[in-house]
Amino acid sequence: MPLPATALYAALLAALFLALAIRVIGMRRRYQVALGAPHRLVERAVRAHGNCAEYVPLGLILLALLEGMGLPAWGVHALGTALVIGRVSHAWGISQEPEVFRFRTIGMALTFTVLGVGAAALLGLVLGDAFG
């Protein structure tokens, strides 16, 4: 079953992930760091990339399940848009020196909202099918 909305957000978030990975490579080259993150800017780039890797997969799994279970398209797009904005905001905020904590906080708040609302909506759809 095609999941066009999820596919859109997967593509956008994959582009973000790739951009963050390329940024890590550039920072490692610039500061001659092959392994680890002993330089503060390398560490920021690594954590922005790593944080994206930690949260995006679950967000996309929720979107795919919600779309597959019949959540209206506007709901999938609202959650997908919030996830993209949240991940971009967090990555930008954490990557800055000095850190722009407001963007990092907004990014995590949006991401946690997507995960929480997505999980609740999915549970509602599953229970509605099971008992409805």
N, C-alpha and C positions, 0 to 999 in steps of 0.2 A: 504494500500500500504506500503510495507516494506521500511524503510529508513535506510539501513545498515551503511552509513557513519555517519549520525546523531547519530545512536545508539552507534557507536564507541566513539564519542566525549562525548556523554552523560555518558557513562560508565567511561571514564577517568576523566571527571570533577566531577562525583559523588564520585569517589575514592579520589580526591583532597579535596572535601567538607567534606567527612568523616574524612580524616586525619586532617584537620583543626579543626573540631569539637572535635576530640579526644585530640588534642593539647590544646584547650581551657579547657577541663575537667581536663587535667593534670596540667595546670597552676593554675586553681582554687583550686585544691587539694593542690598543692605545697605551695601556698601563702594563703591558707585558706580563700578564697573569694567565698562566696555563691552566691552573687548577685552584679551586677554592675562590675566596673573595676577600683577600687581605686589604684591598683598596676600597674605600667607602663608596665610590661611584660604581665600581664593579659590583659590590655587594647589593647596591640599590637596583641595578639592572638585573642581577640574578634573581632577587626576590620578587621584582615585578613580573618577571617571566614565570618563576615558580608559582607565585600566587595565582596567576592565570591558569597554569596547568592544574592547580589544586581545585579550583572552583568551577571552571567552565565545563568539564565533562558531566558533572552531576546536573548542572543547569540544562545542558543540552539533552540529557537523558529525560529529565522531567518534561521539557518542551515536547520531545518526540512522543512520550507516553500520553501527555495531555492532548496533543494533536490527534494521535491515533485513537484515543478514547472519545473524541468528538467535542473537545472544548471548542467553543466558537472561535473563529479566526481572530476576532478582535482581542480575545483573551490571550491567545498564543502570541500575537504580535505585541501586545502590551508587555507581557513577561519577557519576550525576546528583546524588545527595545530596551527595557530596563536593565537586562543583563548586559547588553552591549555597552550602554552608557555607564553602568556601574563598573565594568571591567576597564574601560578606557579611563574613567575618572580615577580609579584606584591606581592604575599603572602610571598615569601622569603624576599624580600626587606623590607616590612613593619614589618615583625616579628623580625628583627634583632635589637639589642641594642648595639651600636648606629645603627640607621636605615641606610640601604644602599639605598639611595635615587635614585641612577642610576637604580637599578632593579625595584623599585617601578614605576619610570617614564616610563621605557621601557614596563612594564606590562600594565600600563594604556594606553600608546600609541598604543600598539598592540590591546588591547581590544576595544578602540575607533575606530581603523581602521577597525576591524572586524564588529563592529556595523554600521559604516558609509558605508563601501563598501557593506556589506550585505544588508543594507536597499536600497541603490542605485540599486544594482543588482536585488533585489526583485521588486522594482518599475519598472525597465526596463522590467523584465519578464512579470509583470502584464499588463503594458501598451502595450507591444508587442502583448500579447494575445488579449487584448481588441481592439486594432486598427490595428493589423497586419493581 
